[in-house]
Amino acid sequence: MSAHRRWPEWAPRPVTKRRRLLRTLLLLGLAAVLALVGLGAGTVWWGTNHYGDQVARIPHAFPTGPRPGKVASHNGGTTFLLAGVDSRSRRPTTGSDATTRLWRYGAQRSDTMMLVHLSGDKRTVHVMSIPRDSWVPIPGHGSAKVNAAFSWGGPPLMIQTVERLTRTRVDHFGVIDWHGFKALTDAVGGVRITVPADSYDPVLQRHFAAGTHVMHGDEALAYVRQRHGVPGGELDRIKHQQQFLRSLVGEMRGKVSLTDPFGTARMLDAVTRTVSVDDRMSNGDLRDLVIGLRHLNESDARFTTAPIVHSEMIRGQYALILDRAKLRARWQAVEKGS
């Protein structure tokens, strides 16, 4: 064929080495993308099954009898009740490391209580702290501080109390004790906290210096428990807890990555060793939660506190009186996504 003769338009052109190389590279690139997608999905699937099987489940965590239903126009999200308990047991009571019972009558109270709602589109998280000194009706026990519910009836009575207070339905329950809190904090390498001003807690005998610090186990626990030596008392303690939770989640997200499977494994192992959840939370629920939360960042989280009318002394106890109507309206708006 003459060098000046044009190639017929209807005839297939010969495959040159350059085109073969380009096609090979494109195929390799596509294969790599598919492999990464498959690896990511496989890792999430395997990880949530492997570690999900190790998460300590709490049997019969939910109350029996009538419970609130979902509000009209619910956004399809999930509501969690998270608790930190002040167990003074020398042995762990939560997580796979637990060597003694989570609850014994009168043995511990809930030191921290947060209602958490993950929106149906998994794009927003709302967290409402319920102060431990809130004076509320506790089914079968009259009125008392809300933290007594766990002491008197464990998870079922605590969930029932919060559901009646807020008129919302709790879908899942999670709890961690002091041992677990310290272990989880150490597992992430400490949590970075900015202390706004110098303070000293005479009860805990701890001094907190103004500035940014990386807090580890014992110091971190003291910080989220502090309510003496700060002007806001219990409300400042709640601010500490919310501040710490925000930073802790950021530390955990930073250590969970497909590019660092060993770091991810260590993080998931730390969680399973320290946290207990209700027995209705399946591995599939955990998988949906992991997938749903992977794109969330600090700006997607909204923190608030149950509205308080005033404080007063009741039966010789310091108590906070809540605005229940405002609380219920506020949380209903959260569940509607408005």
Secondary structure as UniProt FT lines:
FT   TURN            3..4
FT   TURN            9..10
FT   HELIX           17..52
FT   TURN            53..54
FT   STRAND          56..58
FT   TURN            59..60
FT   TURN            72..73
FT   STRAND          78..85
FT   TURN            96..97
FT   TURN            105..107
FT   STRAND          110..118
FT   TURN            120..121
FT   STRAND          125..129
FT   TURN            132..133
FT   STRAND          134..138
FT   TURN            139..141
FT   STRAND          142..145
FT   TURN            146..147
FT   HELIX           148..166
FT   STRAND          172..177
FT   HELIX           178..187
FT   TURN            188..189
FT   STRAND          191..195
FT   STRAND          199..201
FT   TURN            202..205
FT   STRAND          206..208
FT   STRAND          211..215
FT   HELIX           217..225
FT   TURN            231..233
FT   HELIX           234..255
FT   TURN            258..259
FT   HELIX           261..274
FT   STRAND          276..278
FT   TURN            279..280
FT   HELIX           283..293
FT   TURN            294..295
FT   HELIX           298..300
FT   STRAND          301..305
FT   STRAND          308..314
FT   TURN            315..316
FT   STRAND          317..322
FT   HELIX           324..336
//
